């Protein structure tokens, strides 16, 4: 168990330095969706026309090398699973986006998002309710 925890901490520290390509991110999205699976399971997640099996295999091998996904071997086949959860990736992605495009200002990002996206009145009201809820929690 101790080795497993050390491995996870190593992966999280390495992750801070890793950038994913669009193809790698797409594989991760599918793997997060199915939680674990064999290469054929990942390929089946793609819409038609699906990329070649060998193309997806190459991307998966790169992700294994980057230590973003792990695998368990059964005979001659590997079952893959993410080593980084989607929430952590999303959090890091948004933080990078805010830093790079909005001068590290979450307020500028929120302002841009609400003005430039095509949110309906209902969506804006739901967003306002979420913000009001967070304000109340911060007051406590």
Secondary structure, 3 states (H helix, E strand, C coil): CHHHHHHHHHHHHHHCCCCCCHHHHHHHHHHHHHCEEEHHHHHHHCCCCCCCHHHHHHHHHHHHHCCCEEEEEECCEEEEEECCCHHHHHHHHHHHHHHHHCCCCHHHHHHHHHHHCCCCHHHHHHHHHHHHHHHHHHHC
